[in-house]
Amino acid sequence: MNIQDDLIQRWWNLEAKLTEKFGKKPDLEAILFLIGMQETGFIKNKITKEQKQDLMHVAICTVLTPSGYYQLEGKDADGWPHFKQLKEHKSQSIIEQENFLKDHILFYFEQQGFV
C-alpha cells in the first residue's frame, strides 16, 4: 500500500464516520466548516457567506498549526481565534493542496479522538 492509498482509505473512514454522525456525506468544505464551528463554538441557525468563510479560515489555520504554518495569537472579545502566519505554503497543484489539507484534517480528528 502506498502513501496515497493510505490517505484515501483514512479519508474514506473519516467520511463514513461523519456520514454516520450527521446523516449526510460531507465534502471537504463541509468538514472545514465543522472544524471551524468546533473551534469557535459559533453555532447559529442562519450563517452568512462571510461567516462561513471565516469559520473555514479558522479551520484551515487550526489544522495547519501543528505543522508550523500558523500560531494562535489569541481570541477576540467574541471568542474568535486569531492566527499569525509563520511560513508560506508551498506552490502545489490543486490535487496536492487537497491531499495536504486532508492529511492535516485527519491529524486534527485523530488528536480529537474521533478517528
Biopython code that builds the backbone (N, CA, C, O; Angstrom):
import numpy as np
from Bio.PDB.StructureBuilder import StructureBuilder

atoms = [
    (1, "MET", "N", (0.859, -1.185, 0.000)),
    (1, "MET", "CA", (0.000, 0.000, 0.000)),
    (1, "MET", "C", (0.898, 1.240, 0.000)),
    (1, "MET", "O", (1.802, 1.356, 0.827)),
    (2, "ASN", "N", (0.648, 2.148, -0.916)),
    (2, "ASN", "CA", (1.456, 3.361, -0.930)),
    (2, "ASN", "C", (0.804, 4.448, -0.078)),
    (2, "ASN", "O", (-0.321, 4.290, 0.398)),
    (3, "ILE", "N", (1.516, 5.536, 0.104)),
    (3, "ILE", "CA", (1.052, 6.634, 0.959)),
    (3, "ILE", "C", (-0.264, 7.213, 0.452)),
    (3, "ILE", "O", (-1.150, 7.530, 1.245)),
    (4, "GLN", "N", (-0.395, 7.353, -0.864)),
    (4, "GLN", "CA", (-1.619, 7.900, -1.445)),
    (4, "GLN", "C", (-2.822, 7.021, -1.116)),
    (4, "GLN", "O", (-3.884, 7.525, -0.751)),
    (5, "ASP", "N", (-2.650, 5.692, -1.247)),
    (5, "ASP", "CA", (-3.745, 4.767, -0.930)),
    (5, "ASP", "C", (-4.128, 4.851, 0.536)),
    (5, "ASP", "O", (-5.309, 4.788, 0.876)),
    (6, "ASP", "N", (-3.137, 4.994, 1.408)),
    (6, "ASP", "CA", (-3.393, 5.111, 2.842)),
    (6, "ASP", "C", (-4.197, 6.377, 3.147)),
    (6, "ASP", "O", (-5.139, 6.342, 3.938)),
    (7, "LEU", "N", (-3.824, 7.483, 2.524)),
    (7, "LEU", "CA", (-4.556, 8.739, 2.717)),
    (7, "LEU", "C", (-5.999, 8.592, 2.256)),
    (7, "LEU", "O", (-6.922, 9.025, 2.946)),
    (8, "ILE", "N", (-6.191, 7.989, 1.106)),
    (8, "ILE", "CA", (-7.546, 7.797, 0.577)),
    (8, "ILE", "C", (-8.372, 6.945, 1.536)),
    (8, "ILE", "O", (-9.520, 7.281, 1.830)),
    (9, "GLN", "N", (-7.808, 5.863, 2.017)),
    (9, "GLN", "CA", (-8.545, 4.970, 2.913)),
    (9, "GLN", "C", (-8.890, 5.671, 4.225)),
    (9, "GLN", "O", (-10.015, 5.562, 4.712)),
    (10, "ARG", "N", (-7.934, 6.382, 4.788)),
    (10, "ARG", "CA", (-8.197, 7.110, 6.040)),
    (10, "ARG", "C", (-9.253, 8.186, 5.823)),
    (10, "ARG", "O", (-10.091, 8.412, 6.696)),
    (11, "TRP", "N", (-9.226, 8.862, 4.658)),
    (11, "TRP", "CA", (-10.214, 9.894, 4.349)),
    (11, "TRP", "C", (-11.604, 9.277, 4.227)),
    (11, "TRP", "O", (-12.578, 9.820, 4.750)),
    (12, "TRP", "N", (-11.694, 8.146, 3.537)),
    (12, "TRP", "CA", (-12.988, 7.451, 3.397)),
    (12, "TRP", "C", (-13.529, 7.053, 4.767)),
    (12, "TRP", "O", (-14.731, 7.145, 5.017)),
    (13, "ASN", "N", (-12.634, 6.608, 5.657)),
    (13, "ASN", "CA", (-13.066, 6.234, 7.007)),
    (13, "ASN", "C", (-13.626, 7.448, 7.752)),
    (13, "ASN", "O", (-14.642, 7.346, 8.439)),
    (14, "LEU", "N", (-12.962, 8.587, 7.615)),
    (14, "LEU", "CA", (-13.458, 9.810, 8.251)),
    (14, "LEU", "C", (-14.815, 10.196, 7.666)),
    (14, "LEU", "O", (-15.745, 10.505, 8.412)),
    (15, "GLU", "N", (-14.934, 10.182, 6.347)),
    (15, "GLU", "CA", (-16.208, 10.500, 5.708)),
    (15, "GLU", "C", (-17.324, 9.574, 6.202)),
    (15, "GLU", "O", (-18.444, 10.022, 6.447)),
    (16, "ALA", "N", (-17.014, 8.294, 6.344)),
    (16, "ALA", "CA", (-18.012, 7.327, 6.808)),
    (16, "ALA", "C", (-18.461, 7.651, 8.235)),
    (16, "ALA", "O", (-19.651, 7.589, 8.542)),
    (17, "LYS", "N", (-17.512, 7.995, 9.101)),
    (17, "LYS", "CA", (-17.867, 8.337, 10.480)),
    (17, "LYS", "C", (-18.711, 9.610, 10.540)),
    (17, "LYS", "O", (-19.675, 9.683, 11.302)),
    (18, "LEU", "N", (-18.351, 10.600, 9.746)),
    (18, "LEU", "CA", (-19.114, 11.843, 9.731)),
    (18, "LEU", "C", (-20.495, 11.635, 9.103)),
    (18, "LEU", "O", (-21.473, 12.249, 9.529)),
    (19, "THR", "N", (-20.571, 10.771, 8.095)),
    (19, "THR", "CA", (-21.859, 10.454, 7.481)),
    (19, "THR", "C", (-22.761, 9.776, 8.507)),
    (19, "THR", "O", (-23.950, 10.081, 8.603)),
    (20, "GLU", "N", (-22.185, 8.862, 9.266)),
    (20, "GLU", "CA", (-22.951, 8.172, 10.310)),
    (20, "GLU", "C", (-23.451, 9.159, 11.364)),
    (20, "GLU", "O", (-24.584, 9.058, 11.833)),
    (21, "LYS", "N", (-22.604, 10.100, 11.726)),
    (21, "LYS", "CA", (-22.957, 11.072, 12.770)),
    (21, "LYS", "C", (-23.992, 12.096, 12.295)),
    (21, "LYS", "O", (-24.903, 12.453, 13.041)),
    (22, "PHE", "N", (-23.848, 12.566, 11.050)),
    (22, "PHE", "CA", (-24.700, 13.657, 10.561)),
    (22, "PHE", "C", (-25.745, 13.232, 9.526)),
    (22, "PHE", "O", (-26.611, 14.027, 9.164)),
    (23, "GLY", "N", (-25.671, 11.997, 9.051)),
    (23, "GLY", "CA", (-26.671, 11.514, 8.113)),
    (23, "GLY", "C", (-26.482, 11.963, 6.682)),
    (23, "GLY", "O", (-27.356, 11.752, 5.841)),
    (24, "LYS", "N", (-25.346, 12.583, 6.396)),
    (24, "LYS", "CA", (-25.068, 13.077, 5.050)),
    (24, "LYS", "C", (-23.560, 13.079, 4.845)),
    (24, "LYS", "O", (-22.810, 13.464, 5.742)),
    (25, "LYS", "N", (-23.110, 12.646, 3.658)),
    (25, "LYS", "CA", (-21.681, 12.610, 3.375)),
    (25, "LYS", "C", (-21.160, 14.034, 3.175)),
    (25, "LYS", "O", (-21.632, 14.748, 2.290)),
    (26, "PRO", "N", (-20.195, 14.446, 3.990)),
    (26, "PRO", "CA", (-19.677, 15.812, 3.862)),
    (26, "PRO", "C", (-18.566, 15.898, 2.814)),
    (26, "PRO", "O", (-17.810, 14.948, 2.612)),
    (27, "ASP", "N", (-18.482, 17.055, 2.153)),
    (27, "ASP", "CA", (-17.343, 17.296, 1.279)),
    (27, "ASP", "C", (-16.260, 18.008, 2.096)),
    (27, "ASP", "O", (-16.441, 18.259, 3.288)),
    (28, "LEU", "N", (-15.162, 18.324, 1.465)),
    (28, "LEU", "CA", (-14.038, 18.949, 2.155)),
    (28, "LEU", "C", (-14.443, 20.271, 2.800)),
    (28, "LEU", "O", (-14.067, 20.548, 3.939)),
    (29, "GLU", "N", (-15.205, 21.085, 2.077)),
    (29, "GLU", "CA", (-15.647, 22.375, 2.628)),
    (29, "GLU", "C", (-16.528, 22.188, 3.861)),
    (29, "GLU", "O", (-16.399, 22.925, 4.838)),
    (30, "ALA", "N", (-17.415, 21.213, 3.813)),
    (30, "ALA", "CA", (-18.296, 20.957, 4.956)),
    (30, "ALA", "C", (-17.490, 20.516, 6.176)),
    (30, "ALA", "O", (-17.806, 20.896, 7.303)),
    (31, "ILE", "N", (-16.453, 19.718, 5.950)),
    (31, "ILE", "CA", (-15.613, 19.264, 7.058)),
    (31, "ILE", "C", (-14.853, 20.445, 7.657)),
    (31, "ILE", "O", (-14.735, 20.555, 8.878)),
    (32, "LEU", "N", (-14.341, 21.322, 6.807)),
    (32, "LEU", "CA", (-13.669, 22.527, 7.317)),
    (32, "LEU", "C", (-14.650, 23.398, 8.101)),
    (32, "LEU", "O", (-14.307, 23.941, 9.152)),
    (33, "PHE", "N", (-15.856, 23.525, 7.588)),
    (33, "PHE", "CA", (-16.903, 24.290, 8.263)),
    (33, "PHE", "C", (-17.169, 23.708, 9.656)),
    (33, "PHE", "O", (-17.286, 24.453, 10.629)),
    (34, "LEU", "N", (-17.265, 22.380, 9.749)),
    (34, "LEU", "CA", (-17.488, 21.720, 11.046)),
    (34, "LEU", "C", (-16.337, 21.986, 12.019)),
    (34, "LEU", "O", (-16.561, 22.247, 13.201)),
    (35, "ILE", "N", (-15.112, 21.916, 11.514)),
    (35, "ILE", "CA", (-13.947, 22.178, 12.369)),
    (35, "ILE", "C", (-14.000, 23.620, 12.863)),
    (35, "ILE", "O", (-13.750, 23.879, 14.040)),
    (36, "GLY", "N", (-14.322, 24.560, 11.977)),
    (36, "GLY", "CA", (-14.434, 25.961, 12.365)),
    (36, "GLY", "C", (-15.476, 26.167, 13.448)),
    (36, "GLY", "O", (-15.261, 26.919, 14.398)),
    (37, "MET", "N", (-16.613, 25.492, 13.295)),
    (37, "MET", "CA", (-17.658, 25.594, 14.315)),
    (37, "MET", "C", (-17.184, 25.002, 15.636)),
    (37, "MET", "O", (-17.440, 25.559, 16.704)),
    (38, "GLN", "N", (-16.498, 23.883, 15.558)),
    (38, "GLN", "CA", (-15.963, 23.234, 16.764)),
    (38, "GLN", "C", (-14.978, 24.156, 17.480)),
    (38, "GLN", "O", (-15.019, 24.285, 18.703)),
    (39, "GLU", "N", (-14.108, 24.783, 16.728)),
    (39, "GLU", "CA", (-13.059, 25.615, 17.317)),
    (39, "GLU", "C", (-13.573, 26.947, 17.857)),
    (39, "GLU", "O", (-12.985, 27.504, 18.783)),
    (40, "THR", "N", (-14.643, 27.455, 17.300)),
    (40, "THR", "CA", (-15.156, 28.762, 17.729)),
    (40, "THR", "C", (-16.374, 28.665, 18.630)),
    (40, "THR", "O", (-16.675, 29.594, 19.378)),
    (41, "GLY", "N", (-17.072, 27.544, 18.559)),
    (41, "GLY", "CA", (-18.328, 27.423, 19.284)),
    (41, "GLY", "C", (-19.428, 28.234, 18.634)),
    (41, "GLY", "O", (-20.485, 28.443, 19.228)),
    (42, "PHE", "N", (-19.187, 28.692, 17.421)),
    (42, "PHE", "CA", (-20.131, 29.533, 16.687)),
    (42, "PHE", "C", (-21.183, 28.654, 16.037)),
    (42, "PHE", "O", (-20.924, 28.005, 15.023)),
    (43, "ILE", "N", (-22.367, 28.635, 16.621)),
    (43, "ILE", "CA", (-23.453, 27.823, 16.095)),
    (43, "ILE", "C", (-24.706, 28.687, 16.053)),
    (43, "ILE", "O", (-25.205, 29.133, 17.085)),
    (44, "LYS", "N", (-25.199, 28.911, 14.854)),
    (44, "LYS", "CA", (-26.415, 29.705, 14.649)),
    (44, "LYS", "C", (-27.244, 29.051, 13.569)),
    (44, "LYS", "O", (-26.730, 28.284, 12.755)),
    (45, "ASN", "N", (-28.533, 29.358, 13.563)),
    (45, "ASN", "CA", (-29.409, 28.819, 12.525)),
    (45, "ASN", "C", (-29.109, 29.430, 11.168)),
    (45, "ASN", "O", (-29.107, 28.728, 10.157)),
    (46, "LYS", "N", (-28.857, 30.727, 11.136)),
    (46, "LYS", "CA", (-28.549, 31.430, 9.892)),
    (46, "LYS", "C", (-27.095, 31.891, 9.946)),
    (46, "LYS", "O", (-26.694, 32.619, 10.854)),
    (47, "ILE", "N", (-26.318, 31.457, 8.964)),
    (47, "ILE", "CA", (-24.914, 31.846, 8.884)),
    (47, "ILE", "C", (-24.689, 32.484, 7.525)),
    (47, "ILE", "O", (-25.052, 31.921, 6.492)),
    (48, "THR", "N", (-24.087, 33.661, 7.536)),
    (48, "THR", "CA", (-23.827, 34.358, 6.280)),
    (48, "THR", "C", (-22.666, 33.697, 5.534)),
    (48, "THR", "O", (-21.908, 32.910, 6.101)),
    (49, "LYS", "N", (-22.551, 34.028, 4.277)),
    (49, "LYS", "CA", (-21.446, 33.509, 3.468)),
    (49, "LYS", "C", (-20.107, 33.941, 4.069)),
    (49, "LYS", "O", (-19.158, 33.159, 4.102)),
    (50, "GLU", "N", (-20.034, 35.176, 4.539)),
    (50, "GLU", "CA", (-18.805, 35.688, 5.152)),
    (50, "GLU", "C", (-18.468, 34.927, 6.433)),
    (50, "GLU", "O", (-17.306, 34.604, 6.676)),
    (51, "GLN", "N", (-19.478, 34.641, 7.249)),
    (51, "GLN", "CA", (-19.247, 33.882, 8.481)),
    (51, "GLN", "C", (-18.775, 32.469, 8.155)),
    (51, "GLN", "O", (-17.902, 31.931, 8.836)),
    (52, "LYS", "N", (-19.348, 31.870, 7.119)),
    (52, "LYS", "CA", (-18.924, 30.530, 6.698)),
    (52, "LYS", "C", (-17.460, 30.561, 6.265)),
    (52, "LYS", "O", (-16.682, 29.677, 6.623)),
    (53, "GLN", "N", (-17.092, 31.578, 5.498)),
    (53, "GLN", "CA", (-15.694, 31.714, 5.064)),
    (53, "GLN", "C", (-14.772, 31.915, 6.274)),
    (53, "GLN", "O", (-13.679, 31.351, 6.327)),
    (54, "ASP", "N", (-15.215, 32.713, 7.234)),
    (54, "ASP", "CA", (-14.419, 32.935, 8.439)),
    (54, "ASP", "C", (-14.222, 31.630, 9.216)),
    (54, "ASP", "O", (-13.128, 31.350, 9.707)),
    (55, "LEU", "N", (-15.290, 30.837, 9.321)),
    (55, "LEU", "CA", (-15.194, 29.554, 10.029)),
    (55, "LEU", "C", (-14.235, 28.603, 9.310)),
    (55, "LEU", "O", (-13.468, 27.886, 9.954)),
    (56, "MET", "N", (-14.280, 28.598, 7.989)),
    (56, "MET", "CA", (-13.374, 27.741, 7.225)),
    (56, "MET", "C", (-11.928, 28.231, 7.351)),
    (56, "MET", "O", (-11.000, 27.424, 7.381)),
    (57, "HIS", "N", (-11.740, 29.537, 7.423)),
    (57, "HIS", "CA", (-10.396, 30.088, 7.623)),
    (57, "HIS", "C", (-9.844, 29.657, 8.987)),
    (57, "HIS", "O", (-8.684, 29.260, 9.090)),
    (58, "VAL", "N", (-10.671, 29.735, 10.023)),
    (58, "VAL", "CA", (-10.258, 29.281, 11.357)),
    (58, "VAL", "C", (-9.864, 27.808, 11.293)),
    (58, "VAL", "O", (-8.862, 27.402, 11.881)),
    (59, "ALA", "N", (-10.655, 27.013, 10.579)),
    (59, "ALA", "CA", (-10.364, 25.588, 10.460)),
    (59, "ALA", "C", (-9.022, 25.346, 9.780)),
    (59, "ALA", "O", (-8.220, 24.541, 10.254)),
    (60, "ILE", "N", (-8.776, 26.032, 8.683)),
    (60, "ILE", "CA", (-7.509, 25.847, 7.966)),
    (60, "ILE", "C", (-6.333, 26.243, 8.846)),
    (60, "ILE", "O", (-5.341, 25.518, 8.922)),
    (61, "CYS", "N", (-6.435, 27.379, 9.505)),
    (61, "CYS", "CA", (-5.355, 27.802, 10.400)),
    (61, "CYS", "C", (-5.149, 26.787, 11.525)),
    (61, "CYS", "O", (-4.016, 26.470, 11.885)),
    (62, "THR", "N", (-6.253, 26.285, 12.074)),
    (62, "THR", "CA", (-6.178, 25.322, 13.170)),
    (62, "THR", "C", (-5.488, 24.036, 12.747)),
    (62, "THR", "O", (-4.596, 23.548, 13.441)),
    (63, "VAL", "N", (-5.901, 23.480, 11.601)),
    (63, "VAL", "CA", (-5.322, 22.195, 11.193)),
    (63, "VAL", "C", (-3.877, 22.334, 10.721)),
    (63, "VAL", "O", (-3.127, 21.359, 10.754)),
    (64, "LEU", "N", (-3.471, 23.529, 10.281)),
    (64, "LEU", "CA", (-2.087, 23.718, 9.829)),
    (64, "LEU", "C", (-1.157, 24.211, 10.939)),
    (64, "LEU", "O", (0.054, 24.296, 10.739)),
    (65, "THR", "N", (-1.712, 24.533, 12.092)),
    (65, "THR", "CA", (-0.889, 24.988, 13.219)),
    (65, "THR", "C", (0.141, 23.947, 13.663)),
    (65, "THR", "O", (1.297, 24.314, 13.878)),
    (66, "PRO", "N", (-0.222, 22.654, 13.812)),
    (66, "PRO", "CA", (0.781, 21.680, 14.258)),
    (66, "PRO", "C", (1.990, 21.548, 13.329)),
    (66, "PRO", "O", (3.060, 21.129, 13.769)),
    (67, "SER", "N", (1.833, 21.901, 12.053)),
    (67, "SER", "CA", (2.944, 21.832, 11.103)),
    (67, "SER", "C", (3.733, 23.134, 11.031)),
    (67, "SER", "O", (4.638, 23.266, 10.207)),
    (68, "GLY", "N", (3.397, 24.091, 11.887)),
    (68, "GLY", "CA", (4.164, 25.324, 11.964)),
    (68, "GLY", "C", (3.797, 26.394, 10.958)),
    (68, "GLY", "O", (4.541, 27.360, 10.788)),
    (69, "TYR", "N", (2.671, 26.244, 10.290)),
    (69, "TYR", "CA", (2.252, 27.263, 9.332)),
    (69, "TYR", "C", (1.592, 28.455, 10.011)),
    (69, "TYR", "O", (1.700, 29.587, 9.540)),
    (70, "TYR", "N", (0.915, 28.193, 11.112)),
    (70, "TYR", "CA", (0.225, 29.252, 11.855)),
    (70, "TYR", "C", (0.473, 29.081, 13.346)),
    (70, "TYR", "O", (0.826, 28.006, 13.830)),
    (71, "GLN", "N", (0.274, 30.187, 14.049)),
    (71, "GLN", "CA", (0.365, 30.184, 15.505)),
    (71, "GLN", "C", (-0.850, 30.936, 16.036)),
    (71, "GLN", "O", (-1.182, 32.018, 15.550)),
    (72, "LEU", "N", (-1.502, 30.363, 17.022)),
    (72, "LEU", "CA", (-2.639, 31.035, 17.638)),
    (72, "LEU", "C", (-2.125, 32.230, 18.429)),
    (72, "LEU", "O", (-1.282, 32.087, 19.315)),
    (73, "GLU", "N", (-2.643, 33.410, 18.099)),
    (73, "GLU", "CA", (-2.239, 34.620, 18.813)),
    (73, "GLU", "C", (-3.147, 34.895, 20.002)),
    (73, "GLU", "O", (-2.732, 35.523, 20.976)),
    (74, "GLY", "N", (-4.373, 34.427, 19.921)),
    (74, "GLY", "CA", (-5.324, 34.655, 20.997)),
    (74, "GLY", "C", (-6.726, 34.734, 20.435)),
    (74, "GLY", "O", (-6.957, 34.499, 19.249)),
    (75, "LYS", "N", (-7.651, 35.068, 21.306)),
    (75, "LYS", "CA", (-9.052, 35.181, 20.898)),
    (75, "LYS", "C", (-9.527, 36.601, 21.146)),
    (75, "LYS", "O", (-9.080, 37.276, 22.074)),
    (76, "ASP", "N", (-10.453, 37.041, 20.287)),
    (76, "ASP", "CA", (-11.005, 38.378, 20.449)),
    (76, "ASP", "C", (-12.145, 38.361, 21.473)),
    (76, "ASP", "O", (-12.436, 37.326, 22.072)),
    (77, "ALA", "N", (-12.774, 39.499, 21.664)),
    (77, "ALA", "CA", (-13.835, 39.635, 22.672)),
    (77, "ALA", "C", (-15.023, 38.723, 22.387)),
    (77, "ALA", "O", (-15.762, 38.365, 23.304)),
    (78, "ASP", "N", (-15.213, 38.343, 21.119)),
    (78, "ASP", "CA", (-16.314, 37.455, 20.750)),
    (78, "ASP", "C", (-15.921, 35.976, 20.813)),
    (78, "ASP", "O", (-16.738, 35.101, 20.526)),
    (79, "GLY", "N", (-14.683, 35.705, 21.186)),
    (79, "GLY", "CA", (-14.219, 34.324, 21.300)),
    (79, "GLY", "C", (-13.655, 33.721, 20.025)),
    (79, "GLY", "O", (-13.367, 32.526, 19.969)),
    (80, "TRP", "N", (-13.499, 34.556, 18.998)),
    (80, "TRP", "CA", (-12.944, 34.060, 17.737)),
    (80, "TRP", "C", (-11.421, 34.014, 17.815)),
    (80, "TRP", "O", (-10.795, 34.995, 18.216)),
    (81, "PRO", "N", (-10.815, 32.885, 17.437)),
    (81, "PRO", "CA", (-9.354, 32.785, 17.456)),
    (81, "PRO", "C", (-8.734, 33.591, 16.316)),
    (81, "PRO", "O", (-9.303, 33.722, 15.233)),
    (82, "HIS", "N", (-7.549, 34.124, 16.601)),
    (82, "HIS", "CA", (-6.784, 34.850, 15.589)),
    (82, "HIS", "C", (-5.405, 34.211, 15.494)),
    (82, "HIS", "O", (-4.783, 33.877, 16.503)),
    (83, "PHE", "N", (-4.948, 34.051, 14.269)),
    (83, "PHE", "CA", (-3.706, 33.344, 13.999)),
    (83, "PHE", "C", (-2.698, 34.243, 13.307)),
    (83, "PHE", "O", (-3.054, 35.184, 12.598)),
    (84, "LYS", "N", (-1.445, 33.930, 13.528)),
    (84, "LYS", "CA", (-0.346, 34.592, 12.829)),
    (84, "LYS", "C", (0.269, 33.565, 11.885)),
    (84, "LYS", "O", (0.589, 32.449, 12.296)),
    (85, "GLN", "N", (0.433, 33.945, 10.618)),
    (85, "GLN", "CA", (1.061, 33.036, 9.660)),
    (85, "GLN", "C", (2.570, 33.064, 9.895)),
    (85, "GLN", "O", (3.184, 34.130, 9.941)),
    (86, "LEU", "N", (3.163, 31.865, 10.044)),
    (86, "LEU", "CA", (4.583, 31.757, 10.339)),
    (86, "LEU", "C", (5.426, 31.410, 9.113)),
    (86, "LEU", "O", (6.593, 31.793, 9.027)),
    (87, "LYS", "N", (4.834, 30.689, 8.174)),
    (87, "LYS", "CA", (5.569, 30.354, 6.954)),
    (87, "LYS", "C", (4.600, 30.243, 5.793)),
    (87, "LYS", "O", (3.404, 30.010, 5.969)),
    (88, "GLU", "N", (5.151, 30.415, 4.606)),
    (88, "GLU", "CA", (4.361, 30.380, 3.383)),
    (88, "GLU", "C", (4.032, 28.935, 3.003)),
    (88, "GLU", "O", (4.760, 28.001, 3.337)),
    (89, "HIS", "N", (2.922, 28.786, 2.302)),
    (89, "HIS", "CA", (2.552, 27.484, 1.759)),
    (89, "HIS", "C", (3.338, 27.268, 0.477)),
    (89, "HIS", "O", (3.552, 28.199, -0.300)),
    (90, "LYS", "N", (3.761, 26.046, 0.266)),
    (90, "LYS", "CA", (4.462, 25.707, -0.968)),
    (90, "LYS", "C", (3.490, 25.782, -2.136)),
    (90, "LYS", "O", (2.289, 25.561, -1.986)),
    (91, "SER", "N", (4.038, 26.096, -3.292)),
    (91, "SER", "CA", (3.232, 26.087, -4.504)),
    (91, "SER", "C", (2.975, 24.627, -4.874)),
    (91, "SER", "O", (3.906, 23.851, -5.089)),
    (92, "GLN", "N", (1.696, 24.273, -4.943)),
    (92, "GLN", "CA", (1.310, 22.896, -5.232)),
    (92, "GLN", "C", (0.153, 22.883, -6.221)),
    (92, "GLN", "O", (-0.558, 23.874, -6.389)),
    (93, "SER", "N", (-0.015, 21.732, -6.871)),
    (93, "SER", "CA", (-1.184, 21.553, -7.735)),
    (93, "SER", "C", (-2.425, 21.477, -6.850)),
    (93, "SER", "O", (-2.318, 21.311, -5.635)),
    (94, "ILE", "N", (-3.579, 21.595, -7.451)),
    (94, "ILE", "CA", (-4.843, 21.518, -6.714)),
    (94, "ILE", "C", (-4.949, 20.174, -5.976)),
    (94, "ILE", "O", (-5.349, 20.137, -4.813)),
    (95, "ILE", "N", (-4.598, 19.096, -6.637)),
    (95, "ILE", "CA", (-4.676, 17.759, -6.024)),
    (95, "ILE", "C", (-3.712, 17.679, -4.837)),
    (95, "ILE", "O", (-4.076, 17.162, -3.781)),
    (96, "GLU", "N", (-2.493, 18.183, -5.003)),
    (96, "GLU", "CA", (-1.521, 18.166, -3.902)),
    (96, "GLU", "C", (-2.012, 19.018, -2.733)),
    (96, "GLU", "O", (-1.866, 18.626, -1.575)),
    (97, "GLN", "N", (-2.595, 20.182, -3.032)),
    (97, "GLN", "CA", (-3.140, 21.041, -1.969)),
    (97, "GLN", "C", (-4.251, 20.320, -1.207)),
    (97, "GLN", "O", (-4.300, 20.348, 0.023)),
    (98, "GLU", "N", (-5.136, 19.680, -1.956)),
    (98, "GLU", "CA", (-6.249, 18.971, -1.336)),
    (98, "GLU", "C", (-5.738, 17.831, -0.452)),
    (98, "GLU", "O", (-6.213, 17.661, 0.671)),
    (99, "ASN", "N", (-4.788, 17.060, -0.943)),
    (99, "ASN", "CA", (-4.237, 15.954, -0.151)),
    (99, "ASN", "C", (-3.491, 16.454, 1.081)),
    (99, "ASN", "O", (-3.575, 15.850, 2.150)),
    (100, "PHE", "N", (-2.762, 17.557, 0.929)),
    (100, "PHE", "CA", (-2.062, 18.179, 2.050)),
    (100, "PHE", "C", (-3.062, 18.571, 3.134)),
    (100, "PHE", "O", (-2.847, 18.303, 4.316)),
    (101, "LEU", "N", (-4.137, 19.196, 2.729)),
    (101, "LEU", "CA", (-5.172, 19.625, 3.665)),
    (101, "LEU", "C", (-5.882, 18.419, 4.290)),
    (101, "LEU", "O", (-6.128, 18.405, 5.496)),
    (102, "LYS", "N", (-6.205, 17.425, 3.492)),
    (102, "LYS", "CA", (-6.861, 16.221, 4.012)),
    (102, "LYS", "C", (-5.995, 15.545, 5.067)),
    (102, "LYS", "O", (-6.499, 15.121, 6.107)),
    (103, "ASP", "N", (-4.705, 15.444, 4.806)),
    (103, "ASP", "CA", (-3.790, 14.817, 5.771)),
    (103, "ASP", "C", (-3.804, 15.579, 7.097)),
    (103, "ASP", "O", (-3.803, 14.965, 8.165)),
    (104, "HIS", "N", (-3.817, 16.896, 7.035)),
    (104, "HIS", "CA", (-3.855, 17.712, 8.248)),
    (104, "HIS", "C", (-5.209, 17.613, 8.954)),
    (104, "HIS", "O", (-5.273, 17.618, 10.183)),
    (105, "ILE", "N", (-6.269, 17.525, 8.187)),
    (105, "ILE", "CA", (-7.605, 17.350, 8.778)),
    (105, "ILE", "C", (-7.680, 16.008, 9.489)),
    (105, "ILE", "O", (-8.220, 15.924, 10.593)),
    (106, "LEU", "N", (-7.152, 14.968, 8.880)),
    (106, "LEU", "CA", (-7.141, 13.653, 9.519)),
    (106, "LEU", "C", (-6.360, 13.693, 10.828)),
    (106, "LEU", "O", (-6.788, 13.110, 11.823)),
    (107, "PHE", "N", (-5.226, 14.372, 10.833)),
    (107, "PHE", "CA", (-4.442, 14.515, 12.068)),
    (107, "PHE", "C", (-5.259, 15.247, 13.129)),
    (107, "PHE", "O", (-5.239, 14.863, 14.298)),
    (108, "TYR", "N", (-5.971, 16.289, 12.735)),
    (108, "TYR", "CA", (-6.821, 17.036, 13.666)),
    (108, "TYR", "C", (-7.839, 16.097, 14.318)),
    (108, "TYR", "O", (-7.989, 16.089, 15.539)),
    (109, "PHE", "N", (-8.534, 15.308, 13.498)),
    (109, "PHE", "CA", (-9.548, 14.409, 14.040)),
    (109, "PHE", "C", (-8.927, 13.300, 14.890)),
    (109, "PHE", "O", (-9.545, 12.835, 15.847)),
    (110, "GLU", "N", (-7.734, 12.883, 14.553)),
    (110, "GLU", "CA", (-7.023, 11.892, 15.388)),
    (110, "GLU", "C", (-6.718, 12.505, 16.754)),
    (110, "GLU", "O", (-6.903, 11.855, 17.783)),
    (111, "GLN", "N", (-6.252, 13.751, 16.764)),
    (111, "GLN", "CA", (-5.958, 14.437, 18.017)),
    (111, "GLN", "C", (-7.218, 14.643, 18.858)),
    (111, "GLN", "O", (-7.148, 14.687, 20.086)),
    (112, "GLN", "N", (-8.363, 14.770, 18.196)),
    (112, "GLN", "CA", (-9.638, 14.954, 18.893)),
    (112, "GLN", "C", (-10.212, 13.617, 19.367)),
    (112, "GLN", "O", (-11.222, 13.585, 20.069)),
    (113, "GLY", "N", (-9.563, 12.513, 18.980)),
    (113, "GLY", "CA", (-10.045, 11.180, 19.353)),
    (113, "GLY", "C", (-11.244, 10.721, 18.555)),
    (113, "GLY", "O", (-11.969, 9.823, 18.982)),
    (114, "PHE", "N", (-11.460, 11.324, 17.405)),
    (114, "PHE", "CA", (-12.623, 10.988, 16.585)),
    (114, "PHE", "C", (-12.347, 9.824, 15.636)),
    (114, "PHE", "O", (-13.241, 9.025, 15.356)),
    (115, "VAL", "N", (-11.127, 9.728, 15.146)),
    (115, "VAL", "CA", (-10.771, 8.616, 14.247)),
    (115, "VAL", "C", (-9.601, 7.846, 14.831)),
    (115, "VAL", "O", (-9.144, 6.871, 14.233)),
]
sb = StructureBuilder()
sb.init_structure("model")
sb.init_model(0)
sb.init_chain("A")
sb.init_seg("    ")
for serial, (resi, resn, name, xyz) in enumerate(atoms, 1):
    if name == "N":
        sb.init_residue(resn, " ", resi, " ")
    sb.init_atom(name, np.array(xyz, "f"), 0.0, 1.0, " ", f" {name:<3s}", serial, name[0])
structure = sb.get_structure()
